[in-house]
Amino acid sequence: MSSLLLLKGISAAPGLAMAPALVIDTRPLIISKKVITLSDVATEWNRLEDAISKSQHELSEIMEKTKQQVGEDEAAIFQAHIMLVSDPELIDKTKNEIKDNLVNAEYAFQKVSLEFIAMFDAMDDEYMRERALDVKDISKRVLRHLLNVQEADLSNLSEEVVLVGYDLTPSQIATMDKSKVVALITEIGGKTSHTAIMANSLEIAAVVGIKDVAAQIKSGDLLVVDGNSGEVIRSPDDSAIKKFNRQREHYQATIKSYESFKGVASKTPDGKLVKLLANVASLDELKTAIRNDAEGIGLFRTEFLYMNRLNSPSEEEQFQIYRQVLEQMKNRPVTIRTIDIGGDKEVEYLHLKKELNPFLGVRAIRLCMQRPELFITQLRAMFRASIYGKLKIMFPMISSLDELLEVKLIVERVKEELTQEKIKFDSQVAIGIMIEIPSAAIISDILAKHVDFFSIGTNDLIQYVVAVDRLNENLEYLYNPYNPAVLRLINLVIANAHKEGIEVGMCGSVAGKEEMIPLLLGMDLTEFSMSAGQILPARKIISSTNYKDAKKMASYVLSLSQAKEIETYLHHSQATSDLSSNLSPNLSPT
């Protein structure tokens, strides 16, 4: 039986939770070549047949469940997978590979599968090329069985769990049963990893960066998770459980106290008015934003519409979703970002090449320019939806004026096409860009002349300014929003936006950090976009901060030369004011 153990990681999303662990193996499958003897061939054939039989059974169950819950058409893909995994050519070739080269079943099956994938990928017909994805999918399934690596069905959980893994993909988080997953824990990642971003949006506690976490926790272990302090207790004793219950009661009372800030203006005591907006990625998250009294959507992440499927969403499908978002926000501003795929967000059917540095590679607007059909389809859907609310369109990863002007040419072409087709749209839709690349921040005075608004994306801006992969938990101490270089660039961008009379907001995670809000207010940031659960605490802070004091704070902070002294000063300022939300102290057992 596991004994009490305190694990310390990085606080990624606030909240408190206690539930049994569900440990899933999210590491890539490692296939090793093993030389066998002739007498082992029959054993390897039997292992292969057993893995294929289990895969067929699994797929049949998934197909039936999909028929009942979604429909016949959607279930058809699993029928195709059953046929593929049962294909005599695939099976016979694998058996021949085992017998002729005397190798283990998983190595042989992977080799043959890769040959099939390469064959489909090379075909001219798009439908046949998409079959490569099907082979990849069934290949992973069979290999998991051969390696005895289980994959949990996260969409169908019977009890509340804390999800634990080496890493969690955006697809896994998007498809999990959100009513049953009460917290997330991973070995890798930082405060702005996809796990952190999605956990904040879903209002689920998350702790990341716990070394060897999957080896220290087993499925079924009772866990206490403090997303505020980054602490996890395995197998808490009675004393730790009592402490958790006290802290949860205090935490829930604090959250309830924010209700009084619903329906009031986000305004300082001396009259400075700002907007508090929400970052969302789905219609479900939109409901949470509305419940938390968001004054608009500062970032709608469209890339999640492209995940967990076999092909890109059509223009009509996107139009219907964008229309619903705009209608539900009832003429409050909605900023929709064009797809930001690449980096840590992969979409298999797009067949993106593996890159040594994906965060510096073909992602976001760069992908859109290389795949104009994706870009134009999305823009058409957005403009068609624009008549149903107050739409703003935003482009990520802009690095130069040349790039921006090229993007704007495509936008004008799309508007001309819609006009010729007599399709209604709002011709005055605001066009803006994310400032997340240092080059864009430095020439923000130039870029401001060509757009209607800026939104500062601090998650990427910080990593590019300090040259640190934001997913690398080992360099978390360098990935620092208090770095004077980061703060000076933010201040420069805000000042340049105001000089040109355009709106300037921030949609990176810094916008929701409680100790940063007075500083950003003093820098004259006018729109703060954050996870929905951060909106009411932020409004409390705005309502308690005099604008003239925030201006003095910003002037002083910008004169400081070290990140540590800035961080210490901001935390001290928060602690000695009435701004602190006084969320739970750490849950270290006493």
DRENRO-197146 format. One line per 4 residues: number of its first residue (from 0); their letters; for each residue x, y, z of C-alpha. Coordinates in Angstrom, 3 decimals. Layout:
// DRENRO-197146
NUM = A = X/Y/Z  ...
// end
This chain:
// DRENRO-197146
0 = MSSL = 0.000/0.000/0.000  1.329/3.442/-0.945  2.301/5.665/1.968  1.880/9.426/2.246
4 = LLLK = 4.174/11.299/-0.127  4.411/15.020/-0.858  5.269/15.909/-4.465  6.120/19.445/-5.542
8 = GISA = 5.587/20.701/-9.085  4.657/23.881/-10.928  1.286/25.490/-10.282  -0.398/25.476/-13.699
12 = APGL = -4.085/26.087/-12.919  -5.702/27.035/-9.583  -8.068/24.834/-7.661  -8.227/22.074/-5.062
16 = AMAP = -9.188/18.471/-5.702  -9.125/15.057/-4.069  -9.785/11.860/-6.027  -8.151/8.557/-7.067
20 = ALVI = -5.414/8.757/-9.696  -5.853/7.519/-13.233  -2.360/7.108/-14.662  -2.153/6.983/-18.439
24 = DTRP = 0.978/6.269/-20.446  1.280/9.230/-22.807  4.893/8.701/-23.868  5.593/7.755/-27.493
28 = LIIS = 5.670/4.008/-28.082  9.253/2.763/-28.225  9.698/-0.166/-30.585  12.891/-2.170/-30.207
32 = KKVI = 14.190/-4.737/-32.662  14.763/-8.154/-31.107  16.360/-11.090/-32.894  14.444/-14.339/-32.383
36 = TLSD = 15.079/-17.984/-33.248  13.104/-20.101/-35.690  11.390/-21.819/-32.781  10.067/-18.415/-31.588
40 = VATE = 8.255/-17.622/-34.857  5.003/-19.360/-33.878  4.977/-17.501/-30.538  5.412/-14.129/-32.290
44 = WNRL = 2.657/-15.007/-34.786  0.350/-15.818/-31.869  1.227/-12.513/-30.174  0.401/-10.666/-33.416
48 = EDAI = -2.926/-12.473/-33.852  -3.861/-11.806/-30.229  -3.088/-8.077/-30.596  -5.127/-7.898/-33.798
52 = SKSQ = -8.041/-9.726/-32.182  -8.028/-7.329/-29.211  -7.876/-4.356/-31.595  -10.846/-5.670/-33.585
56 = HELS = -12.850/-6.142/-30.406  -11.976/-2.630/-29.189  -12.901/-1.046/-32.514  -16.228/-2.920/-32.611
60 = EIME = -17.124/-1.565/-29.174  -16.147/1.975/-30.175  -18.157/1.665/-33.400  -21.317/0.563/-31.552
64 = KTKQ = -20.954/3.307/-28.949  -20.457/5.916/-31.697  -23.563/4.652/-33.549  -25.675/5.084/-30.424
68 = QVGE = -24.242/8.386/-29.241  -23.394/10.193/-32.489  -24.727/8.441/-35.588  -24.191/5.879/-38.357
72 = DEAA = -22.087/8.145/-40.577  -19.601/8.962/-37.817  -19.356/5.271/-36.853  -18.438/4.268/-40.422
76 = IFQA = -14.815/5.279/-39.918  -14.416/2.574/-37.273  -15.835/-0.020/-39.650  -13.077/1.028/-42.061
80 = HIML = -10.519/0.628/-39.269  -11.795/-2.884/-38.511  -11.355/-3.793/-42.189  -7.839/-2.326/-42.227
84 = VSDP = -6.680/-4.110/-39.088  -8.099/-7.359/-40.500  -6.483/-6.886/-43.926  -4.858/-10.237/-44.908
88 = ELID = -2.115/-8.431/-46.840  -1.084/-6.433/-43.749  -1.159/-9.531/-41.537  0.562/-11.860/-44.012
92 = KTKN = 3.324/-9.346/-44.765  3.975/-8.956/-41.047  4.106/-12.712/-40.527  6.518/-13.043/-43.438
96 = EIKD = 8.686/-10.278/-41.976  8.817/-12.155/-38.649  9.667/-15.489/-40.291  12.067/-14.271/-43.010
100 = NLVN = 14.087/-11.861/-40.846  13.583/-13.530/-37.456  12.400/-10.380/-35.668  9.823/-9.720/-32.956
104 = AEYA = 6.172/-9.045/-33.825  6.051/-5.330/-32.840  9.144/-4.479/-34.881  7.798/-6.377/-37.903
108 = FQKV = 4.326/-4.844/-37.634  5.693/-1.313/-37.339  7.940/-1.820/-40.380  5.103/-3.142/-42.541
112 = SLEF = 2.709/-0.419/-41.310  5.205/2.305/-42.222  5.454/0.823/-45.732  1.652/1.007/-46.097
116 = IAMF = 1.614/4.577/-44.739  4.329/5.676/-47.196  2.415/4.057/-50.052  -0.820/5.929/-49.240
120 = DAMD = 1.033/9.209/-48.590  2.571/9.058/-52.080  -0.787/8.767/-53.895  -2.210/11.694/-55.851
124 = DEYM = -5.794/11.081/-54.749  -6.582/13.043/-51.566  -9.017/10.381/-50.323  -6.337/7.697/-50.602
128 = RERA = -3.747/9.930/-48.905  -6.105/10.269/-45.943  -6.043/6.469/-45.586  -2.478/6.873/-44.326
132 = LDVK = -3.974/8.364/-41.148  -6.214/5.340/-40.739  -3.212/3.007/-40.981  -1.340/5.146/-38.420
136 = DISK = -4.296/4.885/-36.063  -4.736/1.119/-36.278  -0.965/0.645/-36.155  -0.764/2.455/-32.801
140 = RVLR = -3.657/0.389/-31.481  -2.078/-2.956/-32.423  1.357/-1.896/-31.167  -0.111/-0.862/-27.802
144 = HLLN = -1.503/-4.369/-27.400  1.775/-5.955/-28.453  3.624/-3.817/-25.882  0.869/-4.289/-23.274
148 = VQEA = 0.406/-0.520/-22.968  -3.182/0.323/-22.082  -4.958/3.454/-23.266  -7.793/4.649/-21.078
152 = DLSN = -11.069/5.781/-22.625  -11.073/9.275/-21.165  -14.472/10.090/-22.638  -16.235/7.399/-20.596
156 = LSEE = -15.124/7.508/-16.963  -17.149/5.891/-14.188  -15.861/8.019/-11.273  -14.057/11.247/-10.502
160 = VVLV = -10.309/10.966/-11.137  -7.096/12.929/-11.154  -5.528/12.383/-14.576  -1.785/11.677/-14.373
164 = GYDL = 0.641/11.276/-17.285  4.010/12.137/-18.720  2.216/14.723/-20.851  -1.363/15.253/-21.974
168 = TPSQ = -2.119/16.227/-25.554  -4.705/18.905/-26.413  -6.743/16.134/-28.067  -6.791/14.023/-24.902
172 = IATM = -7.876/16.971/-22.773  -10.494/18.040/-25.312  -12.103/14.571/-25.450  -11.967/13.655/-21.748
176 = DKSK = -15.104/13.530/-19.602  -14.801/16.966/-18.001  -17.438/16.169/-15.370  -15.238/13.369/-13.990
180 = VVAL = -11.677/14.733/-14.354  -11.118/16.992/-11.331  -7.383/17.686/-11.758  -4.450/17.166/-14.123
184 = ITEI = -0.863/16.241/-13.250  2.002/15.890/-15.741  5.732/15.296/-15.658  6.577/17.879/-18.320
188 = GGKT = 5.277/21.349/-19.100  5.254/24.830/-17.641  2.759/27.515/-16.658  1.880/28.181/-20.316
192 = SHTA = 1.913/24.618/-21.674  -1.219/23.400/-23.431  -2.136/21.467/-20.256  -1.998/24.681/-18.207
196 = IMAN = -3.918/26.754/-20.747  -6.717/24.214/-21.167  -6.953/23.417/-17.448  -7.410/27.131/-16.698
200 = SLEI = -10.092/27.413/-19.372  -11.914/24.371/-17.993  -11.452/25.530/-14.370  -9.653/22.290/-13.453
204 = AAVV = -6.727/22.285/-10.999  -3.406/21.393/-12.640  0.143/20.754/-11.484  2.916/20.159/-14.033
208 = GIKD = 6.649/19.498/-13.980  6.719/16.684/-11.372  9.693/14.496/-12.261  8.925/10.774/-12.734
212 = VAAQ = 5.332/11.390/-11.631  3.972/8.317/-13.453  6.494/6.144/-11.599  5.601/7.620/-8.194
216 = IKSG = 1.826/7.401/-8.552  -0.259/4.342/-9.465  -3.840/4.252/-10.712  -6.153/4.118/-7.715
220 = DLLV = -3.832/6.048/-5.351  -5.805/8.730/-3.527  -4.412/12.168/-4.395  -4.850/15.630/-2.960
224 = VDGN = -4.018/18.278/-5.572  -3.400/21.956/-4.820  -3.230/23.796/-8.123  -2.578/27.065/-6.274
228 = SGEV = 0.697/25.967/-4.660  1.730/23.216/-7.094  1.655/20.522/-4.407  0.309/16.980/-4.640
232 = IRSP = -0.115/14.553/-1.744  -0.223/10.843/-2.530  -2.146/8.670/-0.048  -2.988/11.496/2.419
236 = DDSA = -3.494/10.490/6.055  -6.439/11.661/8.186  -4.602/14.835/9.200  -3.842/15.792/5.577
240 = IKKF = -7.440/15.056/4.518  -8.822/17.242/7.337  -6.454/20.031/6.301  -7.551/19.664/2.670
244 = NRQR = -11.239/19.897/3.665  -10.571/23.094/5.634  -8.657/24.622/2.743  -11.324/23.617/0.224
248 = EHYQ = -14.033/25.180/2.373  -12.002/28.412/2.570  -11.272/28.312/-1.167  -14.940/27.809/-2.074
252 = ATIK = -15.953/30.695/0.207  -13.382/32.920/-1.529  -14.683/31.930/-4.966  -18.258/32.626/-3.824
256 = SYES = -17.239/36.082/-2.595  -16.428/37.076/-6.169  -20.101/36.763/-7.134  -20.673/40.323/-5.916
260 = FKGV = -18.481/41.560/-8.771  -20.826/40.249/-11.444  -22.643/42.912/-13.412  -20.401/45.779/-12.316
264 = ASKT = -18.063/47.824/-14.480  -14.356/46.965/-14.543  -13.420/50.416/-13.252  -10.876/51.802/-10.787
268 = PDGK = -12.043/53.951/-7.843  -10.698/57.024/-9.653  -12.646/56.283/-12.834  -10.314/54.376/-15.217
272 = LVKL = -12.422/51.909/-17.239  -10.998/48.728/-18.797  -12.472/45.577/-20.337  -12.115/42.076/-18.903
276 = LANV = -12.522/39.460/-21.616  -12.242/35.673/-21.778  -10.015/33.251/-23.678  -12.043/30.257/-24.918
280 = ASLD = -11.618/27.323/-27.280  -15.103/25.819/-27.538  -18.815/26.453/-27.069  -18.611/24.741/-23.659
284 = ELKT = -15.912/27.172/-22.537  -18.036/30.018/-23.900  -20.762/29.100/-21.377  -18.185/29.360/-18.584
288 = AIRN = -17.119/32.789/-19.870  -20.710/34.035/-19.876  -21.265/32.603/-16.381  -18.204/34.540/-15.169
292 = DAEG = -19.509/37.802/-16.673  -16.919/38.209/-19.443  -17.293/41.535/-21.233  -16.415/39.827/-24.502
296 = IGLF = -14.155/37.172/-25.956  -10.590/38.391/-26.323  -9.360/35.146/-27.865  -11.351/32.361/-29.504
300 = RTEF = -8.830/29.606/-30.276  -10.028/28.081/-33.532  -7.319/25.412/-33.801  -9.309/23.080/-31.547
304 = LYMN = -11.977/22.881/-34.252  -9.355/21.110/-36.359  -8.396/18.486/-33.768  -9.871/15.053/-32.943
308 = RLNS = -11.079/14.502/-36.501  -9.914/13.074/-39.826  -10.149/16.178/-42.008  -10.468/19.955/-41.796
312 = PSEE = -13.788/21.498/-40.735  -15.758/22.786/-43.703  -16.654/26.419/-44.281  -20.262/25.696/-43.302
316 = EQFQ = -19.306/23.908/-40.081  -17.027/26.770/-39.035  -19.631/29.365/-39.989  -22.224/27.724/-37.722
320 = IYRQ = -19.826/27.654/-34.755  -18.665/31.256/-35.215  -22.274/32.338/-35.604  -23.229/30.652/-32.320
324 = VLEQ = -20.340/32.330/-30.497  -21.301/35.780/-31.803  -25.009/35.299/-31.099  -24.439/34.038/-27.563
328 = MKNR = -22.179/37.003/-26.743  -25.054/39.360/-27.672  -23.085/42.078/-29.442  -20.184/42.001/-27.000
332 = PVTI = -16.873/41.926/-28.910  -15.597/38.521/-30.048  -11.998/38.237/-31.274  -11.507/35.087/-33.332
336 = RTID = -7.914/34.052/-33.970  -7.088/32.295/-37.204  -5.679/28.785/-36.749  -2.564/28.543/-34.626
340 = IGGD = -1.546/24.990/-35.507  2.060/23.887/-35.132  4.401/24.240/-32.171  2.818/22.014/-29.504
344 = KEVE = -0.458/21.594/-31.405  -0.294/18.825/-34.004  -2.953/17.837/-36.532  -2.068/14.573/-38.232
348 = YLHL = -4.216/14.864/-41.354  -2.398/18.059/-42.364  0.780/15.978/-42.835  3.037/18.688/-41.433
352 = KKEL = 6.713/17.843/-41.687  8.531/17.126/-38.441  10.722/20.105/-37.575  13.694/20.369/-35.238
356 = NPFL = 12.261/23.567/-33.716  8.472/23.499/-34.285  7.911/26.695/-32.255  10.196/28.444/-34.756
360 = GVRA = 8.784/26.627/-37.760  5.688/26.420/-39.952  2.939/27.363/-37.509  0.033/29.770/-37.227
364 = IRLC = -0.023/32.436/-39.982  2.987/30.789/-41.683  0.977/27.603/-42.110  -1.983/29.628/-43.409
368 = MQRP = 0.188/31.266/-46.054  1.539/27.885/-47.169  -1.947/26.328/-47.151  -4.118/29.167/-48.528
372 = ELFI = -7.097/26.821/-48.982  -7.269/26.386/-45.185  -6.924/30.122/-44.607  -9.480/31.234/-47.191
376 = TQLR = -12.058/28.686/-45.988  -11.691/29.975/-42.439  -11.839/33.640/-43.439  -14.982/33.066/-45.514
380 = AMFR = -16.677/31.387/-42.555  -15.679/34.234/-40.229  -16.915/36.995/-42.546  -20.182/35.170/-43.186
384 = ASIY = -20.726/34.969/-39.406  -19.806/38.639/-38.892  -23.373/39.895/-39.386  -24.467/38.062/-36.202
388 = GKLK = -22.426/40.065/-33.721  -19.355/42.214/-33.126  -16.557/40.239/-34.775  -12.847/41.041/-34.674
392 = IMFP = -10.363/38.887/-36.621  -6.859/38.378/-35.309  -3.754/36.909/-36.950  -1.090/35.151/-34.845
396 = MISS = 2.687/35.008/-35.345  3.034/38.125/-37.490  6.728/39.027/-37.654  6.982/41.777/-40.280
400 = LDEL = 5.041/44.394/-42.206  5.539/42.451/-45.463  3.828/39.447/-43.908  0.960/41.550/-42.567
404 = LEVK = 0.350/43.255/-45.924  0.294/39.878/-47.677  -2.307/38.641/-45.189  -4.421/41.748/-45.670
408 = LIVE = -4.383/41.210/-49.457  -5.908/37.764/-48.956  -8.529/39.262/-46.627  -9.496/41.782/-49.314
412 = RVKE = -9.730/39.008/-51.907  -12.082/37.039/-49.669  -14.270/40.119/-49.153  -14.387/40.689/-52.924
416 = ELTQ = -15.395/37.057/-53.526  -18.216/37.266/-50.976  -19.410/40.542/-52.499  -19.488/38.982/-55.994
420 = EKIK = -21.370/35.985/-54.609  -23.863/38.399/-52.978  -23.155/36.932/-49.540  -23.773/39.369/-46.689
424 = FDSQ = -20.954/40.256/-44.305  -19.832/43.164/-42.146  -17.336/45.107/-44.250  -16.126/46.975/-41.140
428 = VAIG = -14.843/43.937/-39.239  -11.843/45.008/-37.135  -8.564/43.408/-38.212  -5.793/42.933/-35.656
432 = IMIE = -2.646/41.003/-34.919  -1.055/39.264/-31.980  2.207/40.771/-30.845  4.144/37.696/-29.761
436 = IPSA = 7.367/37.887/-31.782  10.052/40.384/-30.671  10.419/41.776/-34.195  6.721/42.688/-34.210
440 = AIIS = 7.016/44.352/-30.796  10.024/46.391/-31.919  8.265/47.663/-35.070  4.851/47.954/-33.392
444 = DILA = 4.850/51.678/-34.253  4.893/50.684/-37.956  2.438/47.794/-37.668  -0.033/49.927/-35.706
448 = KHVD = -0.639/52.036/-38.838  -2.048/49.007/-40.671  -4.392/47.341/-38.141  -7.307/48.179/-35.887
452 = FFSI = -5.956/46.546/-32.733  -3.093/44.692/-31.062  -3.335/41.777/-28.658  -0.126/40.946/-26.797
456 = GTND = 0.460/37.192/-26.635  2.793/36.918/-23.662  2.992/33.105/-23.669  5.043/33.127/-26.858
460 = LIQY = 6.519/36.611/-26.493  8.319/35.619/-23.294  9.774/32.428/-24.785  11.050/34.250/-27.858
464 = VVAV = 12.505/37.166/-25.874  14.400/34.982/-23.376  15.086/32.070/-25.783  13.435/29.446/-23.546
468 = DRLN = 11.052/26.716/-24.685  7.972/27.472/-22.600  7.204/23.755/-22.301  10.590/22.988/-20.726
472 = ENLE = 10.010/22.575/-16.980  13.785/22.534/-16.383  14.050/26.157/-17.538  10.932/27.417/-15.798
476 = YLYN = 13.062/29.823/-13.731  14.143/31.604/-16.951  10.681/31.694/-18.489  9.825/34.774/-16.508
480 = PYNP = 7.201/37.488/-17.097  9.084/39.755/-14.672  12.127/39.934/-16.950  12.760/43.667/-17.564
484 = AVLR = 13.206/43.030/-21.307  9.718/41.465/-21.500  8.115/44.295/-19.514  9.836/46.990/-21.562
488 = LINL = 8.596/45.417/-24.802  5.056/45.199/-23.432  5.207/48.863/-22.406  6.567/49.811/-25.853
492 = VIAN = 3.762/47.988/-27.668  1.069/49.618/-25.522  2.574/53.074/-26.033  2.856/52.622/-29.814
496 = AHKE = -0.740/51.403/-30.047  -2.011/54.461/-28.177  0.046/56.805/-30.375  -1.798/55.479/-33.422
500 = GIEV = -5.159/55.468/-31.625  -5.766/51.718/-31.886  -7.032/49.337/-29.195  -4.457/47.293/-27.304
504 = GMCG = -5.139/44.234/-25.200  -3.359/41.191/-23.859  -4.487/37.584/-24.259  -1.446/35.802/-22.823
508 = SVAG = -1.528/34.258/-19.350  0.180/37.329/-17.819  -3.117/39.241/-18.266  -4.753/37.132/-15.550
512 = KEEM = -1.891/37.118/-13.022  -3.182/38.965/-9.979  0.082/40.720/-9.072  0.561/41.848/-12.701
516 = IPLL = -2.863/43.450/-13.173  -2.078/46.774/-11.376  1.217/46.990/-13.292  -0.484/46.451/-16.675
520 = LGMD = -3.183/48.924/-15.681  -0.437/51.457/-14.966  1.082/50.746/-18.397  -2.326/51.736/-19.875
524 = LTEF = -3.398/48.307/-21.081  -7.090/48.706/-21.912  -8.228/45.101/-22.514  -7.299/42.102/-20.356
528 = SMSA = -8.229/38.689/-21.784  -7.859/35.665/-19.528  -9.288/32.326/-18.473  -12.931/32.726/-17.493
532 = GQIL = -12.319/31.858/-13.834  -9.857/34.751/-13.490  -12.297/37.469/-14.586  -14.083/38.178/-11.291
536 = PARK = -10.871/38.128/-9.176  -9.364/40.534/-11.742  -12.391/42.813/-11.466  -11.982/42.876/-7.707
540 = IISS = -8.377/43.991/-8.155  -9.297/46.682/-10.715  -12.048/47.925/-8.386  -9.524/48.258/-5.547
544 = TNYK = -6.662/49.898/-7.448  -6.366/53.619/-8.060  -5.210/54.316/-11.596  -2.854/57.091/-10.440
548 = DAKK = -1.180/54.623/-8.021  -0.887/52.031/-10.782  0.844/54.617/-12.993  3.411/55.270/-10.235
552 = MASY = 3.903/51.519/-9.813  4.529/51.047/-13.558  7.036/53.897/-13.631  8.937/52.422/-10.697
556 = VLSL = 8.898/48.817/-11.967  10.195/49.877/-15.382  13.158/51.516/-13.661  14.187/48.223/-11.991
560 = SQAK = 16.871/46.110/-13.597  16.379/42.559/-12.259  13.487/40.138/-12.587  13.777/38.991/-8.969
564 = EIET = 13.428/42.484/-7.513  10.434/43.157/-9.792  8.760/39.908/-8.757  9.435/40.557/-5.064
568 = YLHH = 8.102/44.104/-5.311  4.898/43.062/-7.126  4.165/40.185/-4.739  4.831/42.443/-1.741
572 = SQAT = 2.523/45.106/-3.186  -0.222/42.532/-3.622  0.262/40.998/-0.175  0.170/44.347/1.637
576 = SDLS = -2.935/45.603/-0.167  -6.478/44.315/0.013  -6.097/42.929/-3.507  -5.001/39.424/-2.601
580 = SNLS = -7.673/36.807/-3.070  -6.107/34.846/-0.205  -6.437/31.555/-1.968  -5.320/28.463/-0.166
584 = PNLS = -1.968/28.223/1.546  -0.010/25.147/0.534  -1.278/21.760/1.574  1.960/20.415/3.012
588 = PT = 1.029/17.845/5.642  1.734/18.993/9.211
// end
